[in-house]
Amino acid sequence: MFYNPIKDKFLRKKVMVQQLYLEDVKVGDKWVSRTESISEAEIKDFAKDYDPQPYHLDNERAKDTFFGTLVASGWQTAGVTMRLMVETIPIATGLIGAGAQISWPAPTYPGDTLHVEAEVIEIKESKSKPDRGMVIVQIDTFNQDQQIVQRFTCTMLAFKRASGIPPLNNERLLGSQG
């Protein structure tokens, strides 16, 4: 898929997406996702099921809180971030988390449009299991004003080609794999 920033959507074209194994990933590799907007209704629906606090559920009650208005749960922002990461970071065997640090320096508001920018900041090959290693990725989630609403430093397990683990080959998310 090709990202078209003018129309803010993916153009559905058959393209080859290279899925990366550990030996393909380098410190400094960067990826930028498409955008995803969050509506007031989505914020309230998520909060009903997963984070039922007044500033996520009720516009009137939110006025008397720290935020002063309705805001998305940080966990909803994290969920949107995860979706964008899966679509954007082409690790062949999937994004397998092994640990993370997360912060929300600013809230996500109804109508915000988010995107992620990810950068590999460190790679550690396993000393005990030579078919794998850890890739540490800094993932910043930005709103439409380029304000960071989430900072996520994620340690992911990545395998080498020699591990024999085939790529996920998820065409729906990553485009054609040939």
N, C-alpha and C positions, 0 to 999 in steps of 0.2 A: 504494500500500500504506500502511496505517496501522500505526504501531508501537504495540504494546501492551506497556508495560514490566512489567505485572503477570504476563503470561504469557510474556514475553521472546521474542516472535516477531512476525513480521509477519502481520497479518490480510489474507488475500487478497481485496481488494475492488478493483473498478475505480474508480480515482481519476485525476484529472488531475494529472500531475507537470509543473510548468513547467520546461522546459529553458531554461537561461540563456545568453544571449550576453554578450559583453563589456560592452555598454551596460547590461545588467541587473544586473551585479554591483557591489556597493558595499563599500568598506572597512567592516569591522564585521559583514558577513554571517556567520552562524554556522550550522553543521549538526551534528547529533548522530546517530550511527549506531545500528543495532541492536547486539546483543552476539554474540560468537562465542567459544565455549570451545575450548581446546586440550587434547587428551588426551595421556597419556604415549605411547601407541602412535603418535599423529600426530607427536610430537616425534622419536621414534626413526626413523620412516619418512622424515621430511624429512631428518634428519641423515645417514642411510645414503646418500642420493642427493646431497646438496648441502653438508653441513658435518659431515664424519665425525670429530668430536672426542669424546673420552671423556665429557665432561660433557653431551653431547647424545645419546649412544648407550647408555651402560651405567651403571645405578644404582650398582653397587659401585665401579667405577673413578671415578665422579663424586665419591664421598666424599673422595677424596684430591686434589681440585682446588680452585682458588680459590673455586668456588661451593659446594662441599661437598655438592651434590645434583644431580640431573638438572635441566637447564634447557633451554628452547627456544633455538634459534639466533636471533640477532638478525634474520637474513634471513628466518626463518619469521615472526617478529613483523611484519617489514616486508611480507611477502606477505599476511598477514591484514589488516594495515592497508590495503594497496592494495585488496583486495577490498571492504572496508567503505567506503573512499573512493569507489570506482566506484559502489557502491550508493547513496551518500549525497549526493555533491556533484554537482548536476545541470547541469554545463557541457554545453551543447547538442552540441558537436562532440567530446566526449570529454575525458578527462584526459590531455593531451599534455604530458609533462614536458620542461622545458628546463633543469633544474638543481635541486639540492637539497642540504640539509645534514641529516644524520641523527645522532641519538645515542640510546643506550640507557641511561638513568640507573638502571634496575633490571631484573633478569631477569624473563622470563616462565617460570612454573613449570607443571608438569603440573596440569591442572584449572583453571587461570586462565581467567577469562571477561573478554574484552577488548571495548572499544568505543572509537570515535574521536570526538573533538570537533575540529571544524575551524573556523577563523576567517580571513577575508580580512584581511590586514594591510597590503597595498599593491597598487595597480594602476598599471601603466605602459603608456600607449598608445604604440604604435610611431610614431616620427617618419618612418621611411622606408616603412612599409607601413601605410597608414591603415585597412586592413580588419581589423587585429588588435592585440593587446597582450599583456602579461604580467600574470597574476594571481598574487600571492604569498600563499600560504596556510600558516598555522601549523596543523599537525595533530598533536594529542597523542593517544597511545594509552594508555588507562587500563586497569588491571585492576579486579577486583571490589571492591577496597579503595580505589578512586580514587587509586591510586598510578600515576604516569606510568612506563610501561615503554618508551615510545619517543617521542621528540620529532622531528618531521619538518617542516622548513621547505621548502616546495616551490614552485618557480616553474613555472607552467603557461601554456602558450600558449592564448589564448582569442580567438575570432573574433567580429566584429560580424555582425549579420544581413546587412548589405550585401555581405558576402564571398561570399554565395551558397552557402555550405557548409550542407547540410541537417543537422538534428539526427540523432543516432544512432538515436533512436526504439527503444531497447532495452527493450521491455515487460517482459521477464523480470527485468531488474535494476531498472528505474525505475518500473514500473507502467504503466498505460495512458496513451498519448499522444493519445487522442482518436480 
